Amino acid sequence: SGLSYTKAETVTLTFTSGSLTQATQSLTVAVGAASKLAVTTLAAGAAAGNAFTTQPAVSVQDSSGNTVTSDSTTVVSVAASGTGTLGGTSTTTASSGVATFSGLSYTK
């Protein structure tokens, strides 16, 4: 008892015992409930006042780090520290578990 598997995928379980013929079972491990956000694409190419050349993306994940692809309702917000201003749309809604921002920039 207590066996667990943390990655959402189809796995094959193989059962063995000495010289006995082994048995197998195919099992689909489902994604758990959404419990955290993870940055999956880092913002890059920041030049003051211009949109980042690479816009950030955040995944909605379960406690094991699997993207919850069934989530298309979570609203994600972004804020910036510092003395400048974050420009662009600072909220977006996840689509298939991924919230991709667009038009973000930083001006000081």
MODELLER restraints for C-alpha pairs under 7 A, 6 or more apart:
rsr = mdl.restraints
at = mdl.atoms
rsr.add(forms.Gaussian(group=physical.xy_distance, feature=features.Distance(at['CA:6:A'], at['CA:64:A']), mean=5.70, stdev=0.5))
rsr.add(forms.Gaussian(group=physical.xy_distance, feature=features.Distance(at['CA:7:A'], at['CA:64:A']), mean=6.95, stdev=0.5))
rsr.add(forms.Gaussian(group=physical.xy_distance, feature=features.Distance(at['CA:7:A'], at['CA:66:A']), mean=6.56, stdev=0.5))
rsr.add(forms.Gaussian(group=physical.xy_distance, feature=features.Distance(at['CA:8:A'], at['CA:29:A']), mean=4.94, stdev=0.5))
rsr.add(forms.Gaussian(group=physical.xy_distance, feature=features.Distance(at['CA:8:A'], at['CA:30:A']), mean=5.18, stdev=0.5))
rsr.add(forms.Gaussian(group=physical.xy_distance, feature=features.Distance(at['CA:8:A'], at['CA:31:A']), mean=5.21, stdev=0.5))
rsr.add(forms.Gaussian(group=physical.xy_distance, feature=features.Distance(at['CA:8:A'], at['CA:66:A']), mean=6.42, stdev=0.5))
rsr.add(forms.Gaussian(group=physical.xy_distance, feature=features.Distance(at['CA:9:A'], at['CA:28:A']), mean=5.84, stdev=0.5))
rsr.add(forms.Gaussian(group=physical.xy_distance, feature=features.Distance(at['CA:9:A'], at['CA:29:A']), mean=5.34, stdev=0.5))
rsr.add(forms.Gaussian(group=physical.xy_distance, feature=features.Distance(at['CA:9:A'], at['CA:30:A']), mean=6.99, stdev=0.5))
rsr.add(forms.Gaussian(group=physical.xy_distance, feature=features.Distance(at['CA:10:A'], at['CA:26:A']), mean=6.93, stdev=0.5))
rsr.add(forms.Gaussian(group=physical.xy_distance, feature=features.Distance(at['CA:10:A'], at['CA:27:A']), mean=5.58, stdev=0.5))
rsr.add(forms.Gaussian(group=physical.xy_distance, feature=features.Distance(at['CA:10:A'], at['CA:28:A']), mean=4.17, stdev=0.5))
rsr.add(forms.Gaussian(group=physical.xy_distance, feature=features.Distance(at['CA:10:A'], at['CA:29:A']), mean=6.01, stdev=0.5))
rsr.add(forms.Gaussian(group=physical.xy_distance, feature=features.Distance(at['CA:11:A'], at['CA:26:A']), mean=5.79, stdev=0.5))
rsr.add(forms.Gaussian(group=physical.xy_distance, feature=features.Distance(at['CA:11:A'], at['CA:27:A']), mean=5.34, stdev=0.5))
rsr.add(forms.Gaussian(group=physical.xy_distance, feature=features.Distance(at['CA:11:A'], at['CA:28:A']), mean=6.26, stdev=0.5))
rsr.add(forms.Gaussian(group=physical.xy_distance, feature=features.Distance(at['CA:12:A'], at['CA:24:A']), mean=6.59, stdev=0.5))
rsr.add(forms.Gaussian(group=physical.xy_distance, feature=features.Distance(at['CA:12:A'], at['CA:25:A']), mean=5.56, stdev=0.5))
rsr.add(forms.Gaussian(group=physical.xy_distance, feature=features.Distance(at['CA:12:A'], at['CA:26:A']), mean=4.44, stdev=0.5))
rsr.add(forms.Gaussian(group=physical.xy_distance, feature=features.Distance(at['CA:12:A'], at['CA:27:A']), mean=6.14, stdev=0.5))
rsr.add(forms.Gaussian(group=physical.xy_distance, feature=features.Distance(at['CA:13:A'], at['CA:24:A']), mean=5.43, stdev=0.5))
rsr.add(forms.Gaussian(group=physical.xy_distance, feature=features.Distance(at['CA:13:A'], at['CA:25:A']), mean=5.11, stdev=0.5))
rsr.add(forms.Gaussian(group=physical.xy_distance, feature=features.Distance(at['CA:13:A'], at['CA:26:A']), mean=6.28, stdev=0.5))
rsr.add(forms.Gaussian(group=physical.xy_distance, feature=features.Distance(at['CA:14:A'], at['CA:22:A']), mean=6.84, stdev=0.5))
rsr.add(forms.Gaussian(group=physical.xy_distance, feature=features.Distance(at['CA:14:A'], at['CA:23:A']), mean=5.86, stdev=0.5))
rsr.add(forms.Gaussian(group=physical.xy_distance, feature=features.Distance(at['CA:14:A'], at['CA:24:A']), mean=4.48, stdev=0.5))
rsr.add(forms.Gaussian(group=physical.xy_distance, feature=features.Distance(at['CA:14:A'], at['CA:25:A']), mean=6.68, stdev=0.5))
rsr.add(forms.Gaussian(group=physical.xy_distance, feature=features.Distance(at['CA:15:A'], at['CA:22:A']), mean=5.53, stdev=0.5))
rsr.add(forms.Gaussian(group=physical.xy_distance, feature=features.Distance(at['CA:15:A'], at['CA:23:A']), mean=5.14, stdev=0.5))
rsr.add(forms.Gaussian(group=physical.xy_distance, feature=features.Distance(at['CA:15:A'], at['CA:24:A']), mean=6.09, stdev=0.5))
rsr.add(forms.Gaussian(group=physical.xy_distance, feature=features.Distance(at['CA:16:A'], at['CA:22:A']), mean=4.77, stdev=0.5))
rsr.add(forms.Gaussian(group=physical.xy_distance, feature=features.Distance(at['CA:16:A'], at['CA:23:A']), mean=6.81, stdev=0.5))
rsr.add(forms.Gaussian(group=physical.xy_distance, feature=features.Distance(at['CA:31:A'], at['CA:62:A']), mean=6.76, stdev=0.5))
rsr.add(forms.Gaussian(group=physical.xy_distance, feature=features.Distance(at['CA:31:A'], at['CA:66:A']), mean=6.36, stdev=0.5))
rsr.add(forms.Gaussian(group=physical.xy_distance, feature=features.Distance(at['CA:31:A'], at['CA:68:A']), mean=6.29, stdev=0.5))
rsr.add(forms.Gaussian(group=physical.xy_distance, feature=features.Distance(at['CA:32:A'], at['CA:62:A']), mean=5.23, stdev=0.5))
rsr.add(forms.Gaussian(group=physical.xy_distance, feature=features.Distance(at['CA:33:A'], at['CA:62:A']), mean=5.38, stdev=0.5))
rsr.add(forms.Gaussian(group=physical.xy_distance, feature=features.Distance(at['CA:34:A'], at['CA:60:A']), mean=6.22, stdev=0.5))
rsr.add(forms.Gaussian(group=physical.xy_distance, feature=features.Distance(at['CA:34:A'], at['CA:61:A']), mean=5.32, stdev=0.5))
rsr.add(forms.Gaussian(group=physical.xy_distance, feature=features.Distance(at['CA:34:A'], at['CA:62:A']), mean=4.52, stdev=0.5))
rsr.add(forms.Gaussian(group=physical.xy_distance, feature=features.Distance(at['CA:34:A'], at['CA:68:A']), mean=6.28, stdev=0.5))
rsr.add(forms.Gaussian(group=physical.xy_distance, feature=features.Distance(at['CA:35:A'], at['CA:61:A']), mean=6.10, stdev=0.5))
rsr.add(forms.Gaussian(group=physical.xy_distance, feature=features.Distance(at['CA:35:A'], at['CA:62:A']), mean=5.03, stdev=0.5))
rsr.add(forms.Gaussian(group=physical.xy_distance, feature=features.Distance(at['CA:35:A'], at['CA:63:A']), mean=5.71, stdev=0.5))
rsr.add(forms.Gaussian(group=physical.xy_distance, feature=features.Distance(at['CA:36:A'], at['CA:60:A']), mean=6.05, stdev=0.5))
rsr.add(forms.Gaussian(group=physical.xy_distance, feature=features.Distance(at['CA:36:A'], at['CA:61:A']), mean=5.36, stdev=0.5))
rsr.add(forms.Gaussian(group=physical.xy_distance, feature=features.Distance(at['CA:36:A'], at['CA:62:A']), mean=6.38, stdev=0.5))
rsr.add(forms.Gaussian(group=physical.xy_distance, feature=features.Distance(at['CA:36:A'], at['CA:63:A']), mean=6.88, stdev=0.5))
rsr.add(forms.Gaussian(group=physical.xy_distance, feature=features.Distance(at['CA:37:A'], at['CA:58:A']), mean=6.34, stdev=0.5))
rsr.add(forms.Gaussian(group=physical.xy_distance, feature=features.Distance(at['CA:37:A'], at['CA:59:A']), mean=5.61, stdev=0.5))
rsr.add(forms.Gaussian(group=physical.xy_distance, feature=features.Distance(at['CA:37:A'], at['CA:60:A']), mean=4.84, stdev=0.5))
rsr.add(forms.Gaussian(group=physical.xy_distance, feature=features.Distance(at['CA:37:A'], at['CA:61:A']), mean=5.90, stdev=0.5))
rsr.add(forms.Gaussian(group=physical.xy_distance, feature=features.Distance(at['CA:38:A'], at['CA:58:A']), mean=5.43, stdev=0.5))
rsr.add(forms.Gaussian(group=physical.xy_distance, feature=features.Distance(at['CA:38:A'], at['CA:59:A']), mean=5.25, stdev=0.5))
rsr.add(forms.Gaussian(group=physical.xy_distance, feature=features.Distance(at['CA:38:A'], at['CA:60:A']), mean=6.72, stdev=0.5))
rsr.add(forms.Gaussian(group=physical.xy_distance, feature=features.Distance(at['CA:39:A'], at['CA:57:A']), mean=6.05, stdev=0.5))
rsr.add(forms.Gaussian(group=physical.xy_distance, feature=features.Distance(at['CA:39:A'], at['CA:58:A']), mean=4.38, stdev=0.5))
rsr.add(forms.Gaussian(group=physical.xy_distance, feature=features.Distance(at['CA:39:A'], at['CA:59:A']), mean=6.34, stdev=0.5))
rsr.add(forms.Gaussian(group=physical.xy_distance, feature=features.Distance(at['CA:40:A'], at['CA:57:A']), mean=5.64, stdev=0.5))
rsr.add(forms.Gaussian(group=physical.xy_distance, feature=features.Distance(at['CA:40:A'], at['CA:58:A']), mean=5.38, stdev=0.5))
rsr.add(forms.Gaussian(group=physical.xy_distance, feature=features.Distance(at['CA:40:A'], at['CA:59:A']), mean=6.25, stdev=0.5))
rsr.add(forms.Gaussian(group=physical.xy_distance, feature=features.Distance(at['CA:41:A'], at['CA:56:A']), mean=5.04, stdev=0.5))
rsr.add(forms.Gaussian(group=physical.xy_distance, feature=features.Distance(at['CA:41:A'], at['CA:57:A']), mean=4.83, stdev=0.5))
rsr.add(forms.Gaussian(group=physical.xy_distance, feature=features.Distance(at['CA:41:A'], at['CA:58:A']), mean=6.89, stdev=0.5))
rsr.add(forms.Gaussian(group=physical.xy_distance, feature=features.Distance(at['CA:42:A'], at['CA:56:A']), mean=5.01, stdev=0.5))
rsr.add(forms.Gaussian(group=physical.xy_distance, feature=features.Distance(at['CA:42:A'], at['CA:57:A']), mean=6.96, stdev=0.5))
rsr.add(forms.Gaussian(group=physical.xy_distance, feature=features.Distance(at['CA:43:A'], at['CA:52:A']), mean=6.55, stdev=0.5))
rsr.add(forms.Gaussian(group=physical.xy_distance, feature=features.Distance(at['CA:43:A'], at['CA:54:A']), mean=5.25, stdev=0.5))
rsr.add(forms.Gaussian(group=physical.xy_distance, feature=features.Distance(at['CA:43:A'], at['CA:55:A']), mean=4.97, stdev=0.5))
rsr.add(forms.Gaussian(group=physical.xy_distance, feature=features.Distance(at['CA:43:A'], at['CA:56:A']), mean=4.48, stdev=0.5))
rsr.add(forms.Gaussian(group=physical.xy_distance, feature=features.Distance(at['CA:44:A'], at['CA:52:A']), mean=5.82, stdev=0.5))
rsr.add(forms.Gaussian(group=physical.xy_distance, feature=features.Distance(at['CA:44:A'], at['CA:53:A']), mean=6.00, stdev=0.5))
rsr.add(forms.Gaussian(group=physical.xy_distance, feature=features.Distance(at['CA:44:A'], at['CA:54:A']), mean=4.95, stdev=0.5))
rsr.add(forms.Gaussian(group=physical.xy_distance, feature=features.Distance(at['CA:44:A'], at['CA:55:A']), mean=6.94, stdev=0.5))
rsr.add(forms.Gaussian(group=physical.xy_distance, feature=features.Distance(at['CA:45:A'], at['CA:52:A']), mean=5.06, stdev=0.5))
rsr.add(forms.Gaussian(group=physical.xy_distance, feature=features.Distance(at['CA:45:A'], at['CA:53:A']), mean=4.75, stdev=0.5))
rsr.add(forms.Gaussian(group=physical.xy_distance, feature=features.Distance(at['CA:45:A'], at['CA:54:A']), mean=6.28, stdev=0.5))
rsr.add(forms.Gaussian(group=physical.xy_distance, feature=features.Distance(at['CA:46:A'], at['CA:52:A']), mean=4.83, stdev=0.5))
rsr.add(forms.Gaussian(group=physical.xy_distance, feature=features.Distance(at['CA:46:A'], at['CA:53:A']), mean=6.93, stdev=0.5))
rsr.add(forms.Gaussian(group=physical.xy_distance, feature=features.Distance(at['CA:46:A'], at['CA:105:A']), mean=6.98, stdev=0.5))
rsr.add(forms.Gaussian(group=physical.xy_distance, feature=features.Distance(at['CA:48:A'], at['CA:106:A']), mean=5.60, stdev=0.5))
rsr.add(forms.Gaussian(group=physical.xy_distance, feature=features.Distance(at['CA:48:A'], at['CA:107:A']), mean=4.82, stdev=0.5))
rsr.add(forms.Gaussian(group=physical.xy_distance, feature=features.Distance(at['CA:48:A'], at['CA:108:A']), mean=6.76, stdev=0.5))
rsr.add(forms.Gaussian(group=physical.xy_distance, feature=features.Distance(at['CA:49:A'], at['CA:105:A']), mean=5.93, stdev=0.5))
rsr.add(forms.Gaussian(group=physical.xy_distance, feature=features.Distance(at['CA:49:A'], at['CA:106:A']), mean=5.65, stdev=0.5))
rsr.add(forms.Gaussian(group=physical.xy_distance, feature=features.Distance(at['CA:49:A'], at['CA:107:A']), mean=4.67, stdev=0.5))
rsr.add(forms.Gaussian(group=physical.xy_distance, feature=features.Distance(at['CA:50:A'], at['CA:105:A']), mean=5.48, stdev=0.5))
rsr.add(forms.Gaussian(group=physical.xy_distance, feature=features.Distance(at['CA:51:A'], at['CA:103:A']), mean=5.34, stdev=0.5))
rsr.add(forms.Gaussian(group=physical.xy_distance, feature=features.Distance(at['CA:51:A'], at['CA:104:A']), mean=5.29, stdev=0.5))
rsr.add(forms.Gaussian(group=physical.xy_distance, feature=features.Distance(at['CA:51:A'], at['CA:105:A']), mean=4.32, stdev=0.5))
rsr.add(forms.Gaussian(group=physical.xy_distance, feature=features.Distance(at['CA:52:A'], at['CA:104:A']), mean=6.06, stdev=0.5))
rsr.add(forms.Gaussian(group=physical.xy_distance, feature=features.Distance(at['CA:52:A'], at['CA:105:A']), mean=5.57, stdev=0.5))
rsr.add(forms.Gaussian(group=physical.xy_distance, feature=features.Distance(at['CA:55:A'], at['CA:101:A']), mean=5.85, stdev=0.5))
rsr.add(forms.Gaussian(group=physical.xy_distance, feature=features.Distance(at['CA:55:A'], at['CA:102:A']), mean=5.87, stdev=0.5))
rsr.add(forms.Gaussian(group=physical.xy_distance, feature=features.Distance(at['CA:55:A'], at['CA:104:A']), mean=6.83, stdev=0.5))
rsr.add(forms.Gaussian(group=physical.xy_distance, feature=features.Distance(at['CA:56:A'], at['CA:100:A']), mean=6.18, stdev=0.5))
rsr.add(forms.Gaussian(group=physical.xy_distance, feature=features.Distance(at['CA:56:A'], at['CA:101:A']), mean=5.75, stdev=0.5))
rsr.add(forms.Gaussian(group=physical.xy_distance, feature=features.Distance(at['CA:57:A'], at['CA:98:A']), mean=6.70, stdev=0.5))
rsr.add(forms.Gaussian(group=physical.xy_distance, feature=features.Distance(at['CA:57:A'], at['CA:99:A']), mean=5.52, stdev=0.5))
rsr.add(forms.Gaussian(group=physical.xy_distance, feature=features.Distance(at['CA:57:A'], at['CA:100:A']), mean=4.21, stdev=0.5))
rsr.add(forms.Gaussian(group=physical.xy_distance, feature=features.Distance(at['CA:57:A'], at['CA:101:A']), mean=6.08, stdev=0.5))
rsr.add(forms.Gaussian(group=physical.xy_distance, feature=features.Distance(at['CA:58:A'], at['CA:98:A']), mean=5.72, stdev=0.5))
rsr.add(forms.Gaussian(group=physical.xy_distance, feature=features.Distance(at['CA:58:A'], at['CA:99:A']), mean=5.14, stdev=0.5))
rsr.add(forms.Gaussian(group=physical.xy_distance, feature=features.Distance(at['CA:58:A'], at['CA:100:A']), mean=6.45, stdev=0.5))
rsr.add(forms.Gaussian(group=physical.xy_distance, feature=features.Distance(at['CA:59:A'], at['CA:67:A']), mean=6.11, stdev=0.5))
rsr.add(forms.Gaussian(group=physical.xy_distance, feature=features.Distance(at['CA:59:A'], at['CA:97:A']), mean=5.68, stdev=0.5))
rsr.add(forms.Gaussian(group=physical.xy_distance, feature=features.Distance(at['CA:59:A'], at['CA:98:A']), mean=4.43, stdev=0.5))
rsr.add(forms.Gaussian(group=physical.xy_distance, feature=features.Distance(at['CA:59:A'], at['CA:99:A']), mean=6.20, stdev=0.5))
rsr.add(forms.Gaussian(group=physical.xy_distance, feature=features.Distance(at['CA:60:A'], at['CA:67:A']), mean=5.67, stdev=0.5))
rsr.add(forms.Gaussian(group=physical.xy_distance, feature=features.Distance(at['CA:60:A'], at['CA:68:A']), mean=5.79, stdev=0.5))
rsr.add(forms.Gaussian(group=physical.xy_distance, feature=features.Distance(at['CA:60:A'], at['CA:97:A']), mean=5.13, stdev=0.5))
rsr.add(forms.Gaussian(group=physical.xy_distance, feature=features.Distance(at['CA:60:A'], at['CA:98:A']), mean=6.22, stdev=0.5))
rsr.add(forms.Gaussian(group=physical.xy_distance, feature=features.Distance(at['CA:61:A'], at['CA:67:A']), mean=4.36, stdev=0.5))
rsr.add(forms.Gaussian(group=physical.xy_distance, feature=features.Distance(at['CA:61:A'], at['CA:68:A']), mean=5.32, stdev=0.5))
rsr.add(forms.Gaussian(group=physical.xy_distance, feature=features.Distance(at['CA:62:A'], at['CA:68:A']), mean=6.47, stdev=0.5))
rsr.add(forms.Gaussian(group=physical.xy_distance, feature=features.Distance(at['CA:67:A'], at['CA:97:A']), mean=5.94, stdev=0.5))
rsr.add(forms.Gaussian(group=physical.xy_distance, feature=features.Distance(at['CA:68:A'], at['CA:97:A']), mean=5.04, stdev=0.5))
rsr.add(forms.Gaussian(group=physical.xy_distance, feature=features.Distance(at['CA:69:A'], at['CA:96:A']), mean=4.23, stdev=0.5))
rsr.add(forms.Gaussian(group=physical.xy_distance, feature=features.Distance(at['CA:69:A'], at['CA:97:A']), mean=4.33, stdev=0.5))
rsr.add(forms.Gaussian(group=physical.xy_distance, feature=features.Distance(at['CA:70:A'], at['CA:96:A']), mean=5.52, stdev=0.5))
rsr.add(forms.Gaussian(group=physical.xy_distance, feature=features.Distance(at['CA:70:A'], at['CA:97:A']), mean=6.31, stdev=0.5))
rsr.add(forms.Gaussian(group=physical.xy_distance, feature=features.Distance(at['CA:71:A'], at['CA:94:A']), mean=6.67, stdev=0.5))
rsr.add(forms.Gaussian(group=physical.xy_distance, feature=features.Distance(at['CA:71:A'], at['CA:95:A']), mean=6.62, stdev=0.5))
rsr.add(forms.Gaussian(group=physical.xy_distance, feature=features.Distance(at['CA:71:A'], at['CA:96:A']), mean=5.46, stdev=0.5))
rsr.add(forms.Gaussian(group=physical.xy_distance, feature=features.Distance(at['CA:71:A'], at['CA:97:A']), mean=4.76, stdev=0.5))
rsr.add(forms.Gaussian(group=physical.xy_distance, feature=features.Distance(at['CA:72:A'], at['CA:93:A']), mean=6.83, stdev=0.5))
rsr.add(forms.Gaussian(group=physical.xy_distance, feature=features.Distance(at['CA:72:A'], at['CA:94:A']), mean=4.89, stdev=0.5))
rsr.add(forms.Gaussian(group=physical.xy_distance, feature=features.Distance(at['CA:72:A'], at['CA:95:A']), mean=4.35, stdev=0.5))
rsr.add(forms.Gaussian(group=physical.xy_distance, feature=features.Distance(at['CA:72:A'], at['CA:96:A']), mean=5.37, stdev=0.5))
rsr.add(forms.Gaussian(group=physical.xy_distance, feature=features.Distance(at['CA:72:A'], at['CA:97:A']), mean=6.05, stdev=0.5))
rsr.add(forms.Gaussian(group=physical.xy_distance, feature=features.Distance(at['CA:73:A'], at['CA:93:A']), mean=6.09, stdev=0.5))
rsr.add(forms.Gaussian(group=physical.xy_distance, feature=features.Distance(at['CA:73:A'], at['CA:94:A']), mean=5.96, stdev=0.5))
rsr.add(forms.Gaussian(group=physical.xy_distance, feature=features.Distance(at['CA:74:A'], at['CA:93:A']), mean=5.62, stdev=0.5))
rsr.add(forms.Gaussian(group=physical.xy_distance, feature=features.Distance(at['CA:74:A'], at['CA:94:A']), mean=5.44, stdev=0.5))
rsr.add(forms.Gaussian(group=physical.xy_distance, feature=features.Distance(at['CA:75:A'], at['CA:91:A']), mean=6.71, stdev=0.5))
rsr.add(forms.Gaussian(group=physical.xy_distance, feature=features.Distance(at['CA:75:A'], at['CA:92:A']), mean=5.68, stdev=0.5))
rsr.add(forms.Gaussian(group=physical.xy_distance, feature=features.Distance(at['CA:75:A'], at['CA:93:A']), mean=4.33, stdev=0.5))
rsr.add(forms.Gaussian(group=physical.xy_distance, feature=features.Distance(at['CA:75:A'], at['CA:94:A']), mean=6.32, stdev=0.5))
rsr.add(forms.Gaussian(group=physical.xy_distance, feature=features.Distance(at['CA:76:A'], at['CA:91:A']), mean=5.51, stdev=0.5))
rsr.add(forms.Gaussian(group=physical.xy_distance, feature=features.Distance(at['CA:76:A'], at['CA:92:A']), mean=5.50, stdev=0.5))
rsr.add(forms.Gaussian(group=physical.xy_distance, feature=features.Distance(at['CA:76:A'], at['CA:93:A']), mean=6.08, stdev=0.5))
rsr.add(forms.Gaussian(group=physical.xy_distance, feature=features.Distance(at['CA:76:A'], at['CA:99:A']), mean=6.76, stdev=0.5))
rsr.add(forms.Gaussian(group=physical.xy_distance, feature=features.Distance(at['CA:77:A'], at['CA:90:A']), mean=5.56, stdev=0.5))
rsr.add(forms.Gaussian(group=physical.xy_distance, feature=features.Distance(at['CA:77:A'], at['CA:91:A']), mean=4.28, stdev=0.5))
rsr.add(forms.Gaussian(group=physical.xy_distance, feature=features.Distance(at['CA:77:A'], at['CA:92:A']), mean=6.66, stdev=0.5))
rsr.add(forms.Gaussian(group=physical.xy_distance, feature=features.Distance(at['CA:78:A'], at['CA:90:A']), mean=5.27, stdev=0.5))
rsr.add(forms.Gaussian(group=physical.xy_distance, feature=features.Distance(at['CA:78:A'], at['CA:91:A']), mean=6.45, stdev=0.5))
rsr.add(forms.Gaussian(group=physical.xy_distance, feature=features.Distance(at['CA:80:A'], at['CA:86:A']), mean=6.19, stdev=0.5))
rsr.add(forms.Gaussian(group=physical.xy_distance, feature=features.Distance(at['CA:83:A'], at['CA:108:A']), mean=6.65, stdev=0.5))
rsr.add(forms.Gaussian(group=physical.xy_distance, feature=features.Distance(at['CA:84:A'], at['CA:106:A']), mean=6.64, stdev=0.5))
rsr.add(forms.Gaussian(group=physical.xy_distance, feature=features.Distance(at['CA:84:A'], at['CA:107:A']), mean=5.35, stdev=0.5))
rsr.add(forms.Gaussian(group=physical.xy_distance, feature=features.Distance(at['CA:84:A'], at['CA:108:A']), mean=3.96, stdev=0.5))
rsr.add(forms.Gaussian(group=physical.xy_distance, feature=features.Distance(at['CA:85:A'], at['CA:106:A']), mean=5.60, stdev=0.5))
rsr.add(forms.Gaussian(group=physical.xy_distance, feature=features.Distance(at['CA:85:A'], at['CA:107:A']), mean=5.20, stdev=0.5))
rsr.add(forms.Gaussian(group=physical.xy_distance, feature=features.Distance(at['CA:85:A'], at['CA:108:A']), mean=6.21, stdev=0.5))
rsr.add(forms.Gaussian(group=physical.xy_distance, feature=features.Distance(at['CA:86:A'], at['CA:104:A']), mean=6.91, stdev=0.5))
rsr.add(forms.Gaussian(group=physical.xy_distance, feature=features.Distance(at['CA:86:A'], at['CA:105:A']), mean=5.76, stdev=0.5))
rsr.add(forms.Gaussian(group=physical.xy_distance, feature=features.Distance(at['CA:86:A'], at['CA:106:A']), mean=4.56, stdev=0.5))
rsr.add(forms.Gaussian(group=physical.xy_distance, feature=features.Distance(at['CA:86:A'], at['CA:107:A']), mean=6.55, stdev=0.5))
rsr.add(forms.Gaussian(group=physical.xy_distance, feature=features.Distance(at['CA:87:A'], at['CA:104:A']), mean=5.45, stdev=0.5))
rsr.add(forms.Gaussian(group=physical.xy_distance, feature=features.Distance(at['CA:87:A'], at['CA:105:A']), mean=4.85, stdev=0.5))
rsr.add(forms.Gaussian(group=physical.xy_distance, feature=features.Distance(at['CA:87:A'], at['CA:106:A']), mean=5.78, stdev=0.5))
rsr.add(forms.Gaussian(group=physical.xy_distance, feature=features.Distance(at['CA:88:A'], at['CA:103:A']), mean=4.94, stdev=0.5))
rsr.add(forms.Gaussian(group=physical.xy_distance, feature=features.Distance(at['CA:88:A'], at['CA:104:A']), mean=4.42, stdev=0.5))
rsr.add(forms.Gaussian(group=physical.xy_distance, feature=features.Distance(at['CA:88:A'], at['CA:105:A']), mean=6.23, stdev=0.5))
rsr.add(forms.Gaussian(group=physical.xy_distance, feature=features.Distance(at['CA:89:A'], at['CA:102:A']), mean=6.85, stdev=0.5))
rsr.add(forms.Gaussian(group=physical.xy_distance, feature=features.Distance(at['CA:89:A'], at['CA:103:A']), mean=6.58, stdev=0.5))
rsr.add(forms.Gaussian(group=physical.xy_distance, feature=features.Distance(at['CA:89:A'], at['CA:104:A']), mean=6.45, stdev=0.5))
rsr.add(forms.Gaussian(group=physical.xy_distance, feature=features.Distance(at['CA:92:A'], at['CA:99:A']), mean=6.13, stdev=0.5))
rsr.add(forms.Gaussian(group=physical.xy_distance, feature=features.Distance(at['CA:92:A'], at['CA:100:A']), mean=6.92, stdev=0.5))
rsr.add(forms.Gaussian(group=physical.xy_distance, feature=features.Distance(at['CA:92:A'], at['CA:101:A']), mean=6.29, stdev=0.5))
rsr.add(forms.Gaussian(group=physical.xy_distance, feature=features.Distance(at['CA:93:A'], at['CA:99:A']), mean=5.65, stdev=0.5))
